[in-house]
Amino acid sequence: MNTLPETHRRPLFPRGPGLGLRTFFLAAVSVALIFNDSRGDGLQPVRTSLSFMLTPLVWLVSLPSGLMSAAENLDSRETLQRENREFREKQLLLEARLQKLEALEAENRRIRELLASAGRIEDEVLIAEIIGISQDPYRNQITLNKGTRHQVYRGQALIDAHGVLGQVIDVSPLQSKALLITDPDHGIPVEVNRTGMQTIAIGSGELGLRLPFLASNADIQVGDLLVSSALGGRFPAGYPVGTVYEVKHVAGEHFMEAYATPAAHLNQGRQALLVWSESYRMDNHEAELHPDEPRP
């Protein structure tokens, strides 16, 4: 059997320097490099080259962290967008509810004013709901939810918490139609509260009320209050109708005209008061006493 000389035999697991020796060697090299680096910038090119060569490795190492951070930022952005959308929707809902509450508060205030005025009125009254407004710009009319079943009659006066609104011109069992005092076809007998002078106030659309054919020496002034007159028996006396804002002398004529702003808040409420006049109650009373006699 051929055998190799002892000098040519290699161990199966060659052994190098021990761990302690290698550690000592690396430590010595490190100390030498640190000492040399502290004495000058001789290792700066080496450090720069190593930093440039290791840049891809650093980027790869930091890539998972960057991806996680980007994913978290994206998730946070979507969450913020969703929360902002929800907040905007809630804000819109709350604003709508607030507007409704403000509208209800204003309506309750008008109803309280109306009831307070009804308490000060000695005449018989009935609260009616305004359910319709004429769309014709030349007709100032409203529709009420009270009719003959509620004893509403043609010519009945209509007021609000501030003054005369108009009068009923058409009645059905459950509804009635009223003509506002600003309608050009409406006229109401009025009295100048300061002097007691009697005249007629005619509707003039957007201008409010017009008092035509006043005597040139009529005692009427800007700021005078006009109240309803009992002449004709249609309107109860003493209700505010308007306030004079202009007195104009007609050139070449022996009369003058006055213009007044209505006291009632036209087209600003949903309720009104129907007032029974004294003449109507007297007619009904006579009809009850003499049911067989024909009524005019």
MIDOSE-1310 file (N, C-alpha, C; in nm, 2 decimals, decimal comma, always signed):
residues 296
mntl	+0,09/-0,12/+0,00/+0,00/+0,00/+0,00/+0,09/+0,12/+0,00; +0,06/+0,21/-0,10/+0,14/+0,33/-0,11/+0,09/+0,43/-0,01; +0,17/+0,49/+0,06/+0,13/+0,60/+0,15/+0,21/+0,72/+0,12; +0,15/+0,84/+0,15/+0,21/+0,97/+0,13/+0,31/+0,99/+0,24
peth	+0,42/+1,06/+0,22/+0,51/+1,10/+0,32/+0,44/+1,19/+0,43; +0,50/+1,18/+0,54/+0,44/+1,26/+0,65/+0,43/+1,41/+0,62; +0,53/+1,46/+0,54/+0,54/+1,60/+0,51/+0,43/+1,64/+0,41; +0,37/+1,55/+0,34/+0,26/+1,58/+0,24/+0,12/+1,56/+0,30
rrpl	+0,11/+1,51/+0,42/-0,02/+1,49/+0,48/-0,08/+1,62/+0,53; -0,21/+1,65/+0,49/-0,28/+1,77/+0,54/-0,39/+1,73/+0,63; -0,41/+1,80/+0,73/-0,52/+1,76/+0,82/-0,66/+1,79/+0,76; -0,75/+1,71/+0,80/-0,89/+1,72/+0,74/-0,95/+1,85/+0,77
fprg	-0,93/+1,90/+0,89/-0,98/+2,03/+0,94/-0,87/+2,12/+0,98; -0,81/+2,19/+0,89/-0,69/+2,27/+0,93/-0,73/+2,38/+1,03; -0,65/+2,40/+1,12/-0,67/+2,50/+1,23/-0,58/+2,62/+1,21; -0,64/+2,74/+1,22/-0,57/+2,86/+1,20/-0,53/+2,92/+1,34
pglg	-0,50/+3,04/+1,34/-0,47/+3,11/+1,47/-0,59/+3,10/+1,56; -0,58/+3,10/+1,68/-0,68/+3,10/+1,77/-0,77/+3,23/+1,77; -0,89/+3,22/+1,83/-0,98/+3,33/+1,83/-0,92/+3,45/+1,91; -0,85/+3,42/+2,01/-0,79/+3,53/+2,09/-0,68/+3,60/+2,01
lrtf	-0,61/+3,53/+1,93/-0,50/+3,59/+1,85/-0,56/+3,68/+1,74; -0,67/+3,63/+1,68/-0,74/+3,71/+1,57/-0,80/+3,84/+1,63; -0,86/+3,82/+1,75/-0,92/+3,94/+1,81/-0,82/+4,04/+1,85; -0,70/+3,99/+1,90/-0,59/+4,08/+1,93/-0,54/+4,16/+1,81
flaa	-0,53/+4,08/+1,69/-0,48/+4,14/+1,57/-0,58/+4,25/+1,52; -0,71/+4,22/+1,52/-0,81/+4,32/+1,47/-0,81/+4,44/+1,56; -0,79/+4,42/+1,69/-0,79/+4,53/+1,78/-0,67/+4,62/+1,76; -0,56/+4,55/+1,73/-0,44/+4,63/+1,71/-0,45/+4,71/+1,58
vsva	-0,51/+4,65/+1,47/-0,53/+4,72/+1,35/-0,63/+4,84/+1,37; -0,73/+4,82/+1,45/-0,83/+4,92/+1,47/-0,76/+5,04/+1,55; -0,68/+5,00/+1,65/-0,62/+5,11/+1,72/-0,52/+5,19/+1,63; -0,45/+5,12/+1,54/-0,36/+5,18/+1,45/-0,43/+5,28/+1,36
lifn	-0,55/+5,23/+1,31/-0,63/+5,31/+1,22/-0,68/+5,44/+1,29; -0,73/+5,42/+1,41/-0,78/+5,53/+1,49/-0,67/+5,63/+1,52; -0,55/+5,58/+1,55/-0,44/+5,67/+1,58/-0,40/+5,74/+1,46; -0,39/+5,68/+1,35/-0,35/+5,74/+1,22/-0,46/+5,84/+1,18
dsrg	-0,59/+5,81/+1,20/-0,69/+5,90/+1,16/-0,69/+6,03/+1,24; -0,65/+6,01/+1,37/-0,65/+6,13/+1,46/-0,54/+6,22/+1,43; -0,43/+6,17/+1,36/-0,32/+6,25/+1,33/-0,33/+6,33/+1,20; -0,44/+6,30/+1,12/-0,45/+6,37/+0,99/-0,57/+6,31/+0,92
dglq	-0,58/+6,36/+0,79/-0,70/+6,31/+0,71/-0,65/+6,21/+0,60; -0,55/+6,13/+0,64/-0,50/+6,04/+0,54/-0,60/+5,93/+0,50; -0,69/+5,90/+0,59/-0,79/+5,80/+0,57/-0,92/+5,85/+0,51; -0,93/+5,98/+0,49/-1,05/+6,04/+0,44/-1,09/+5,99/+0,30
pvrt	-1,00/+5,97/+0,20/-1,04/+5,91/+0,07/-1,10/+5,77/+0,09; -1,03/+5,70/+0,18/-1,08/+5,56/+0,20/-1,22/+5,56/+0,26; -1,24/+5,65/+0,36/-1,37/+5,66/+0,42/-1,48/+5,70/+0,32; -1,44/+5,80/+0,24/-1,54/+5,84/+0,14/-1,57/+5,73/+0,04
slsf	-1,47/+5,66/+0,00/-1,49/+5,55/-0,10/-1,58/+5,44/-0,04; -1,55/+5,40/+0,09/-1,63/+5,30/+0,16/-1,78/+5,35/+0,18; -1,80/+5,48/+0,21/-1,93/+5,53/+0,23/-2,01/+5,53/+0,09; -1,94/+5,56/-0,02/-2,01/+5,55/-0,15/-2,04/+5,41/-0,18
mltp	-1,95/+5,32/-0,16/-1,97/+5,18/-0,19/-2,08/+5,12/-0,11; -2,10/+5,16/+0,02/-2,20/+5,10/+0,11/-2,33/+5,17/+0,09; -2,34/+5,28/+0,01/-2,47/+5,35/+0,00/-2,59/+5,26/-0,05; -2,57/+5,18/-0,15/-2,68/+5,09/-0,19/-2,72/+4,99/-0,07
lvwl	-2,62/+4,95/+0,00/-2,65/+4,86/+0,12/-2,73/+4,93/+0,22; -2,70/+5,05/+0,25/-2,77/+5,13/+0,35/-2,91/+5,16/+0,30; -2,93/+5,19/+0,17/-3,06/+5,21/+0,11/-3,15/+5,09/+0,12; -3,08/+4,97/+0,09/-3,16/+4,84/+0,10/-3,20/+4,81/+0,24
vslp	-3,11/+4,84/+0,34/-3,14/+4,82/+0,48/-3,26/+4,91/+0,52; -3,26/+5,04/+0,47/-3,36/+5,13/+0,52/-3,49/+5,12/+0,44; -3,49/+5,04/+0,33/-3,61/+5,03/+0,24/-3,73/+4,98/+0,31; -3,72/+4,87/+0,39/-3,84/+4,82/+0,46/-3,90/+4,93/+0,55
sglm	-3,81/+5,00/+0,63/-3,86/+5,10/+0,72/-3,93/+5,22/+0,64; -3,87/+5,25/+0,52/-3,93/+5,36/+0,44/-4,07/+5,32/+0,39; -4,08/+5,19/+0,35/-4,20/+5,14/+0,29/-4,31/+5,14/+0,40; -4,27/+5,10/+0,52/-4,37/+5,10/+0,63/-4,41/+5,24/+0,67
saae	-4,31/+5,33/+0,67/-4,35/+5,47/+0,70/-4,44/+5,53/+0,59; -4,41/+5,50/+0,46/-4,50/+5,55/+0,35/-4,64/+5,49/+0,37; -4,65/+5,36/+0,40/-4,78/+5,29/+0,42/-4,86/+5,36/+0,53; -4,78/+5,38/+0,64/-4,85/+5,45/+0,76/-4,90/+5,59/+0,72
nlds	-4,81/+5,66/+0,65/-4,86/+5,80/+0,60/-4,98/+5,79/+0,51; -4,98/+5,70/+0,42/-5,09/+5,68/+0,33/-5,22/+5,65/+0,41; -5,20/+5,55/+0,51/-5,32/+5,52/+0,59/-5,37/+5,64/+0,67; -5,27/+5,71/+0,73/-5,31/+5,83/+0,81/-5,38/+5,93/+0,72
retl	-5,33/+5,95/+0,60/-5,40/+6,05/+0,51/-5,54/+6,01/+0,47; -5,56/+5,88/+0,44/-5,69/+5,83/+0,41/-5,78/+5,85/+0,53; -5,73/+5,82/+0,65/-5,81/+5,84/+0,77/-5,85/+5,98/+0,79; -5,75/+6,07/+0,77/-5,78/+6,22/+0,79/-5,88/+6,26/+0,69
qren	-5,87/+6,22/+0,56/-5,97/+6,25/+0,46/-6,11/+6,20/+0,50; -6,11/+6,08/+0,55/-6,24/+6,02/+0,58/-6,30/+6,10/+0,70; -6,22/+6,13/+0,80/-6,27/+6,21/+0,92/-6,31/+6,35/+0,88; -6,23/+6,41/+0,79/-6,27/+6,54/+0,74/-6,41/+6,54/+0,67
refr	-6,43/+6,44/+0,58/-6,55/+6,42/+0,51/-6,67/+6,40/+0,61; -6,64/+6,32/+0,71/-6,75/+6,29/+0,81/-6,78/+6,42/+0,89; -6,67/+6,50/+0,92/-6,69/+6,62/+1,00/-6,77/+6,72/+0,91; -6,74/+6,73/+0,78/-6,81/+6,82/+0,70/-6,96/+6,78/+0,69
ekql	-6,99/+6,65/+0,68/-7,12/+6,61/+0,67/-7,20/+6,64/+0,80; -7,13/+6,62/+0,91/-7,19/+6,65/+1,04/-7,22/+6,80/+1,05; -7,12/+6,88/+1,01/-7,14/+7,02/+1,02/-7,25/+7,07/+0,93; -7,27/+7,01/+0,81/-7,38/+7,05/+0,72/-7,51/+7,01/+0,79
llea	-7,52/+6,89/+0,85/-7,64/+6,85/+0,92/-7,67/+6,94/+1,03; -7,57/+6,97/+1,12/-7,59/+7,06/+1,23/-7,64/+7,20/+1,19; -7,58/+7,25/+1,08/-7,62/+7,38/+1,03/-7,76/+7,38/+0,98; -7,80/+7,27/+0,91/-7,94/+7,26/+0,87/-8,03/+7,25/+0,98
rlqk	-8,00/+7,18/+1,09/-8,08/+7,17/+1,21/-8,09/+7,31/+1,28; -7,97/+7,38/+1,28/-7,97/+7,51/+1,34/-8,06/+7,61/+1,27; -8,06/+7,60/+1,13/-8,15/+7,69/+1,05/-8,29/+7,65/+1,08; -8,33/+7,52/+1,10/-8,46/+7,48/+1,13/-8,50/+7,54/+1,27
leal	-8,41/+7,53/+1,36/-8,44/+7,58/+1,50/-8,46/+7,73/+1,49; -8,38/+7,80/+1,42/-8,40/+7,94/+1,41/-8,53/+7,98/+1,34; -8,57/+7,90/+1,24/-8,70/+7,92/+1,18/-8,81/+7,90/+1,27; -8,80/+7,79/+1,35/-8,91/+7,76/+1,45/-8,91/+7,86/+1,56
eaen	-8,79/+7,91/+1,60/-8,79/+8,01/+1,70/-8,86/+8,14/+1,65; -8,83/+8,18/+1,53/-8,89/+8,30/+1,47/-9,04/+8,28/+1,46; -9,08/+8,16/+1,42/-9,23/+8,13/+1,40/-9,29/+8,14/+1,54; -9,23/+8,08/+1,64/-9,29/+8,08/+1,78/-9,30/+8,23/+1,83
rrir	-9,20/+8,31/+1,79/-9,20/+8,45/+1,84/-9,32/+8,52/+1,77; -9,34/+8,49/+1,64/-9,45/+8,56/+1,57/-9,59/+8,51/+1,63; -9,59/+8,38/+1,66/-9,72/+8,33/+1,72/-9,74/+8,39/+1,85; -9,64/+8,41/+1,94/-9,66/+8,47/+2,07/-9,70/+8,62/+2,05
ella	-9,64/+8,69/+1,95/-9,69/+8,83/+1,93/-9,83/+8,83/+1,88; -9,87/+8,73/+1,80/-10,00/+8,73/+1,75/-10,10/+8,70/+1,86; -10,06/+8,60/+1,95/-10,15/+8,57/+2,06/-10,16/+8,69/+2,16; -10,05/+8,76/+2,18/-10,05/+8,87/+2,27/-10,14/+8,98/+2,21
sagr	-10,13/+9,00/+2,08/-10,22/+9,10/+2,02/-10,37/+9,06/+2,03; -10,39/+8,93/+2,02/-10,53/+8,88/+2,03/-10,58/+8,90/+2,17; -10,49/+8,89/+2,27/-10,53/+8,91/+2,40/-10,57/+9,06/+2,43; -10,51/+9,15/+2,35/-10,54/+9,29/+2,37/-10,67/+9,34/+2,29
iede	-10,71/+9,25/+2,20/-10,83/+9,28/+2,11/-10,96/+9,24/+2,18; -11,05/+9,33/+2,18/-11,18/+9,29/+2,24/-11,27/+9,22/+2,14; -11,24/+9,23/+2,01/-11,33/+9,17/+1,91/-11,30/+9,02/+1,91; -11,39/+8,94/+1,85/-11,38/+8,80/+1,84/-11,28/+8,77/+1,72
vlia	-11,18/+8,69/+1,75/-11,07/+8,66/+1,65/-11,05/+8,51/+1,64; -10,99/+8,47/+1,53/-10,95/+8,33/+1,50/-10,82/+8,33/+1,43; -10,73/+8,25/+1,48/-10,60/+8,24/+1,41/-10,61/+8,15/+1,29; -10,56/+8,20/+1,18/-10,56/+8,12/+1,05/-10,42/+8,10/+1,00
eiig	-10,39/+7,99/+0,93/-10,26/+7,97/+0,87/-10,26/+8,01/+0,73; -10,16/+8,08/+0,69/-10,14/+8,12/+0,55/-10,08/+8,01/+0,47; -10,16/+7,95/+0,38/-10,11/+7,83/+0,31/-10,08/+7,86/+0,16; -10,10/+7,98/+0,12/-10,07/+8,01/-0,02/-10,05/+8,16/-0,04
isqd	-9,96/+8,20/-0,14/-9,94/+8,34/-0,17/-9,95/+8,35/-0,33; -10,02/+8,45/-0,37/-10,04/+8,46/-0,52/-9,90/+8,48/-0,59; -9,88/+8,41/-0,70/-9,76/+8,43/-0,77/-9,77/+8,54/-0,88; -9,89/+8,60/-0,89/-9,90/+8,71/-0,99/-9,84/+8,83/-0,92
pyrn	-9,74/+8,90/-0,99/-9,68/+9,02/-0,92/-9,78/+9,13/-0,91; -9,89/+9,13/-0,99/-9,98/+9,24/-0,99/-10,10/+9,21/-0,89; -10,10/+9,10/-0,83/-10,21/+9,06/-0,74/-10,15/+9,03/-0,60; -10,19/+9,10/-0,50/-10,14/+9,08/-0,36/-10,25/+9,00/-0,29
qitl	-10,24/+8,87/-0,30/-10,35/+8,79/-0,24/-10,28/+8,67/-0,16; -10,35/+8,62/-0,06/-10,30/+8,51/+0,02/-10,42/+8,41/+0,04; -10,39/+8,29/+0,06/-10,49/+8,18/+0,09/-10,48/+8,14/+0,23; -10,59/+8,12/+0,30/-10,60/+8,08/+0,44/-10,66/+7,95/+0,46
nkgt	-10,63/+7,88/+0,57/-10,68/+7,74/+0,59/-10,81/+7,74/+0,67; -10,88/+7,85/+0,67/-11,01/+7,86/+0,74/-11,12/+7,91/+0,64; -11,24/+7,85/+0,65/-11,35/+7,88/+0,56/-11,48/+7,89/+0,62; -11,59/+7,86/+0,55/-11,72/+7,88/+0,60/-11,75/+7,78/+0,72
rhqv	-11,68/+7,67/+0,73/-11,70/+7,58/+0,84/-11,65/+7,65/+0,97; -11,56/+7,75/+0,96/-11,51/+7,82/+1,07/-11,58/+7,96/+1,08; -11,69/+7,97/+1,01/-11,77/+8,10/+1,01/-11,70/+8,22/+0,95; -11,60/+8,19/+0,86/-11,54/+8,30/+0,79/-11,63/+8,35/+0,68
yrgq	-11,63/+8,48/+0,66/-11,73/+8,54/+0,57/-11,65/+8,64/+0,48; -11,71/+8,67/+0,36/-11,66/+8,76/+0,27/-11,66/+8,90/+0,33; -11,55/+8,97/+0,31/-11,53/+9,11/+0,37/-11,48/+9,11/+0,51; -11,45/+8,99/+0,56/-11,40/+8,99/+0,70/-11,25/+9,04/+0,71
alid	-11,22/+9,12/+0,81/-11,09/+9,19/+0,82/-10,99/+9,08/+0,87; -10,87/+9,11/+0,82/-10,76/+9,02/+0,85/-10,64/+9,11/+0,90; -10,59/+9,07/+1,02/-10,48/+9,15/+1,08/-10,37/+9,06/+1,12; -10,25/+9,12/+1,15/-10,15/+9,04/+1,22/-10,11/+9,11/+1,35
ahgv	-10,00/+9,08/+1,41/-9,96/+9,14/+1,54/-9,93/+9,29/+1,53; -9,92/+9,34/+1,41/-9,88/+9,48/+1,39/-9,98/+9,57/+1,33; -10,08/+9,52/+1,26/-10,18/+9,60/+1,19/-10,26/+9,52/+1,09; -10,34/+9,60/+1,01/-10,43/+9,54/+0,92/-10,36/+9,48/+0,80
lgqv	-10,39/+9,35/+0,77/-10,34/+9,29/+0,65/-10,42/+9,30/+0,53; -10,55/+9,29/+0,54/-10,64/+9,30/+0,43/-10,78/+9,25/+0,47; -10,85/+9,19/+0,37/-10,99/+9,14/+0,39/-11,01/+9,02/+0,31; -11,11/+8,94/+0,35/-11,14/+8,81/+0,28/-11,23/+8,85/+0,16
idvs	-11,20/+8,79/+0,04/-11,28/+8,82/-0,08/-11,34/+8,70/-0,13; -11,30/+8,58/-0,09/-11,37/+8,46/-0,14/-11,35/+8,35/-0,03; -11,46/+8,27/-0,02/-11,47/+8,17/+0,09/-11,52/+8,04/+0,04; -11,45/+7,93/+0,08/-11,50/+7,79/+0,05/-11,51/+7,73/+0,19
plqs	-11,56/+7,60/+0,19/-11,58/+7,54/+0,32/-11,46/+7,53/+0,41; -11,34/+7,50/+0,35/-11,22/+7,48/+0,43/-11,11/+7,59/+0,40; -11,13/+7,68/+0,31/-11,03/+7,77/+0,27/-11,09/+7,91/+0,24; -11,01/+8,01/+0,24/-11,06/+8,14/+0,20/-10,94/+8,22/+0,14
kall	-10,98/+8,32/+0,06/-10,88/+8,40/-0,01/-10,89/+8,54/+0,04; -10,78/+8,60/+0,07/-10,78/+8,74/+0,12/-10,70/+8,83/+0,03; -10,75/+8,96/+0,02/-10,68/+9,06/-0,06/-10,60/+9,15/+0,04; -10,47/+9,16/+0,01/-10,39/+9,25/+0,10/-10,41/+9,39/+0,08
itdp	-10,39/+9,48/+0,18/-10,42/+9,62/+0,16/-10,33/+9,69/+0,06; -10,22/+9,62/+0,02/-10,13/+9,68/-0,08/-10,18/+9,65/-0,22; -10,28/+9,57/-0,24/-10,33/+9,54/-0,38/-10,39/+9,66/-0,44; -10,37/+9,69/-0,56/-10,43/+9,81/-0,63/-10,58/+9,81/-0,62
dhgi	-10,64/+9,69/-0,61/-10,79/+9,69/-0,60/-10,85/+9,70/-0,46; -10,76/+9,72/-0,37/-10,80/+9,72/-0,23/-10,81/+9,87/-0,18; -10,92/+9,90/-0,11/-10,93/+10,03/-0,04/-10,98/+10,01/+0,10; -10,93/+10,09/+0,19/-10,97/+10,08/+0,33/-10,99/+10,22/+0,39
pvev	-11,11/+10,24/+0,46/-11,13/+10,37/+0,52/-11,03/+10,38/+0,64; -10,96/+10,50/+0,65/-10,87/+10,52/+0,75/-10,89/+10,65/+0,82; -10,83/+10,67/+0,93/-10,84/+10,79/+1,01/-10,70/+10,83/+1,05; -10,67/+10,96/+1,03/-10,54/+11,01/+1,08/-10,55/+11,02/+1,23
nrtg	-10,47/+10,94/+1,30/-10,48/+10,92/+1,44/-10,45/+11,06/+1,52; -10,37/+11,14/+1,46/-10,34/+11,27/+1,53/-10,45/+11,37/+1,52; -10,52/+11,37/+1,41/-10,62/+11,48/+1,39/-10,77/+11,42/+1,37; -10,78/+11,29/+1,35/-10,91/+11,24/+1,33/-10,97/+11,25/+1,19
mqti	-10,89/+11,30/+1,10/-10,93/+11,32/+0,96/-10,96/+11,19/+0,89; -11,07/+11,18/+0,82/-11,11/+11,05/+0,76/-11,08/+11,06/+0,61; -11,03/+10,94/+0,56/-10,99/+10,94/+0,42/-10,99/+10,79/+0,38; -10,95/+10,76/+0,25/-10,94/+10,63/+0,20/-10,79/+10,60/+0,16
aigs	-10,74/+10,48/+0,20/-10,61/+10,44/+0,17/-10,62/+10,33/+0,06; -10,56/+10,35/-0,05/-10,57/+10,26/-0,16/-10,43/+10,19/-0,18; -10,44/+10,06/-0,21/-10,31/+9,99/-0,23/-10,24/+10,03/-0,35; -10,11/+10,04/-0,34/-10,03/+10,08/-0,46/-9,91/+9,99/-0,48
gelg	-9,93/+9,86/-0,45/-9,82/+9,77/-0,48/-9,70/+9,79/-0,40; -9,58/+9,80/-0,46/-9,46/+9,82/-0,39/-9,45/+9,95/-0,31; -9,52/+10,05/-0,35/-9,52/+10,18/-0,28/-9,59/+10,17/-0,15; -9,67/+10,06/-0,13/-9,75/+10,05/+0,00/-9,89/+10,10/-0,02
lrlp	-9,92/+10,21/+0,04/-10,05/+10,27/+0,05/-10,05/+10,41/-0,01; -10,16/+10,45/-0,08/-10,17/+10,58/-0,14/-10,30/+10,65/-0,09; -10,29/+10,77/-0,05/-10,41/+10,85/+0,00/-10,43/+10,96/-0,11; -10,51/+10,94/-0,21/-10,53/+11,03/-0,31/-10,64/+11,14/-0,28
flas	-10,63/+11,25/-0,35/-10,74/+11,35/-0,35/-10,76/+11,41/-0,21; -10,65/+11,43/-0,14/-10,66/+11,50/-0,02/-10,67/+11,65/-0,04; -10,75/+11,72/+0,04/-10,76/+11,87/+0,02/-10,62/+11,93/+0,04; -10,60/+12,03/-0,03/-10,47/+12,10/-0,03/-10,43/+12,15/+0,11
nadi	-10,54/+12,18/+0,19/-10,51/+12,23/+0,33/-10,54/+12,12/+0,43; -10,53/+11,99/+0,39/-10,56/+11,88/+0,48/-10,44/+11,88/+0,58; -10,48/+11,85/+0,71/-10,38/+11,85/+0,82/-10,32/+11,70/+0,83; -10,22/+11,68/+0,74/-10,16/+11,55/+0,75/-10,01/+11,57/+0,73
qvgd	-9,93/+11,49/+0,80/-9,79/+11,51/+0,80/-9,71/+11,38/+0,79; -9,59/+11,39/+0,75/-9,50/+11,27/+0,75/-9,49/+11,22/+0,90; -9,51/+11,09/+0,92/-9,50/+11,03/+1,05/-9,63/+11,01/+1,11; -9,74/+11,06/+1,05/-9,88/+11,04/+1,11/-9,92/+10,89/+1,10
llvs	-9,98/+10,85/+1,20/-10,03/+10,71/+1,21/-10,17/+10,70/+1,15; -10,19/+10,61/+1,06/-10,33/+10,58/+1,01/-10,38/+10,46/+1,07; -10,51/+10,47/+1,12/-10,58/+10,36/+1,19/-10,70/+10,33/+1,11; -10,75/+10,21/+1,12/-10,87/+10,17/+1,05/-10,99/+10,25/+1,11
salg	-11,09/+10,28/+1,02/-11,21/+10,35/+1,05/-11,33/+10,25/+1,04; -11,43/+10,28/+1,12/-11,55/+10,19/+1,12/-11,64/+10,23/+1,01; -11,61/+10,33/+0,93/-11,70/+10,37/+0,82/-11,72/+10,25/+0,72; -11,84/+10,22/+0,69/-11,87/+10,11/+0,61/-11,90/+9,98/+0,68
grfp	-11,85/+9,97/+0,81/-11,88/+9,86/+0,89/-11,81/+9,73/+0,86; -11,71/+9,74/+0,77/-11,63/+9,62/+0,73/-11,51/+9,60/+0,82; -11,44/+9,71/+0,86/-11,32/+9,69/+0,94/-11,35/+9,74/+1,08; -11,30/+9,67/+1,18/-11,31/+9,73/+1,32/-11,23/+9,85/+1,33
agyp	-11,27/+9,94/+1,41/-11,20/+10,07/+1,42/-11,08/+10,06/+1,51; -10,98/+10,14/+1,48/-10,87/+10,16/+1,57/-10,74/+10,07/+1,55; -10,75/+9,99/+1,44/-10,63/+9,90/+1,41/-10,53/+9,98/+1,33; -10,40/+9,97/+1,36/-10,30/+10,04/+1,28/-10,30/+9,99/+1,13
vgtv	-10,30/+10,09/+1,04/-10,30/+10,06/+0,90/-10,16/+10,09/+0,84; -10,11/+10,21/+0,87/-9,98/+10,25/+0,81/-9,93/+10,38/+0,87; -9,81/+10,42/+0,83/-9,75/+10,54/+0,87/-9,71/+10,62/+0,75; -9,75/+10,75/+0,75/-9,72/+10,84/+0,63/-9,57/+10,86/+0,62
yevk	-9,52/+10,84/+0,50/-9,38/+10,87/+0,48/-9,36/+10,98/+0,37; -9,46/+11,03/+0,30/-9,45/+11,13/+0,20/-9,58/+11,20/+0,18; -9,58/+11,33/+0,17/-9,69/+11,42/+0,14/-9,65/+11,50/+0,02; -9,73/+11,49/-0,09/-9,69/+11,55/-0,22/-9,80/+11,63/-0,27
hvag	-9,77/+11,76/-0,30/-9,87/+11,85/-0,36/-9,87/+11,83/-0,51; -9,99/+11,81/-0,57/-10,00/+11,79/-0,72/-9,99/+11,92/-0,79; -9,90/+11,94/-0,88/-9,88/+12,07/-0,95/-10,01/+12,10/-1,03; -10,05/+12,23/-1,01/-10,17/+12,28/-1,09/-10,30/+12,23/-1,04
ehfm	-10,31/+12,15/-0,93/-10,43/+12,10/-0,88/-10,46/+12,16/-0,74; -10,58/+12,15/-0,69/-10,62/+12,19/-0,56/-10,63/+12,08/-0,46; -10,55/+11,98/-0,48/-10,54/+11,87/-0,38/-10,40/+11,81/-0,38; -10,38/+11,72/-0,29/-10,25/+11,66/-0,27/-10,26/+11,51/-0,24
eaya	-10,15/+11,44/-0,24/-10,15/+11,30/-0,22/-10,05/+11,27/-0,11; -10,08/+11,16/-0,04/-9,99/+11,11/+0,07/-9,96/+10,96/+0,05; -9,84/+10,92/+0,09/-9,81/+10,78/+0,08/-9,77/+10,73/+0,22; -9,81/+10,60/+0,24/-9,78/+10,54/+0,37/-9,73/+10,40/+0,36
tpaa	-9,65/+10,37/+0,46/-9,59/+10,23/+0,47/-9,69/+10,15/+0,56; -9,73/+10,03/+0,51/-9,82/+9,94/+0,59/-9,76/+9,91/+0,73; -9,85/+9,91/+0,82/-9,81/+9,87/+0,96/-9,79/+9,72/+0,97; -9,87/+9,64/+0,90/-9,86/+9,50/+0,91/-9,74/+9,45/+0,83
hlnq	-9,68/+9,34/+0,88/-9,56/+9,28/+0,82/-9,61/+9,19/+0,71; -9,63/+9,24/+0,59/-9,68/+9,16/+0,48/-9,57/+9,06/+0,43; -9,62/+8,94/+0,40/-9,54/+8,84/+0,35/-9,42/+8,80/+0,44; -9,44/+8,82/+0,57/-9,33/+8,79/+0,67/-9,38/+8,69/+0,78
grqa	-9,49/+8,63/+0,76/-9,54/+8,54/+0,86/-9,62/+8,43/+0,80; -9,66/+8,33/+0,88/-9,74/+8,22/+0,84/-9,87/+8,21/+0,90; -9,90/+8,31/+1,00/-10,03/+8,31/+1,06/-10,09/+8,45/+1,06; -10,22/+8,46/+1,07/-10,29/+8,58/+1,07/-10,42/+8,57/+1,16
llvw	-10,48/+8,68/+1,19/-10,60/+8,68/+1,28/-10,72/+8,73/+1,19; -10,82/+8,65/+1,19/-10,95/+8,69/+1,13/-11,03/+8,75/+1,24; -11,08/+8,87/+1,21/-11,15/+8,95/+1,31/-11,30/+8,96/+1,27; -11,39/+8,93/+1,36/-11,53/+8,95/+1,34/-11,57/+9,09/+1,37
sesy	-11,63/+9,16/+1,28/-11,67/+9,30/+1,30/-11,80/+9,30/+1,39; -11,82/+9,42/+1,45/-11,94/+9,43/+1,53/-12,07/+9,43/+1,45; -12,07/+9,48/+1,32/-12,18/+9,47/+1,24/-12,22/+9,33/+1,20; -12,12/+9,25/+1,18/-12,14/+9,11/+1,14/-12,21/+9,03/+1,26
rmdn	-12,16/+9,06/+1,38/-12,22/+8,99/+1,50/-12,36/+9,04/+1,52; -12,39/+9,17/+1,50/-12,52/+9,22/+1,51/-12,62/+9,16/+1,41; -12,57/+9,14/+1,29/-12,65/+9,08/+1,18/-12,68/+8,93/+1,22; -12,58/+8,86/+1,27/-12,61/+8,73/+1,31/-12,70/+8,72/+1,43
heae	-12,69/+8,81/+1,52/-12,78/+8,82/+1,64/-12,92/+8,84/+1,59; -12,94/+8,93/+1,50/-13,07/+8,96/+1,44/-13,13/+8,84/+1,37; -13,04/+8,77/+1,30/-13,08/+8,65/+1,23/-13,13/+8,54/+1,32; -13,06/+8,53/+1,44/-13,10/+8,43/+1,54/-13,24/+8,47/+1,60
lhpd	-13,26/+8,61/+1,62/-13,38/+8,65/+1,68/-13,50/+8,64/+1,58; -13,47/+8,66/+1,45/-13,57/+8,66/+1,35/-13,53/+8,56/+1,24; -13,53/+8,44/+1,26/-13,48/+8,34/+1,16/-13,56/+8,34/+1,03; -13,68/+8,38/+1,03/-13,77/+8,37/+0,91/-13,75/+8,49/+0,82
eprp	-13,69/+8,60/+0,87/-13,68/+8,72/+0,79/-13,56/+8,71/+0,69; -13,58/+8,75/+0,57/-13,47/+8,74/+0,47/-13,36/+8,84/+0,51; -13,23/+8,79/+0,50/-13,12/+8,88/+0,53/-13,07/+8,95/+0,40; -13,03/+9,07/+0,42/-12,98/+9,15/+0,30/-12,85/+9,09/+0,24
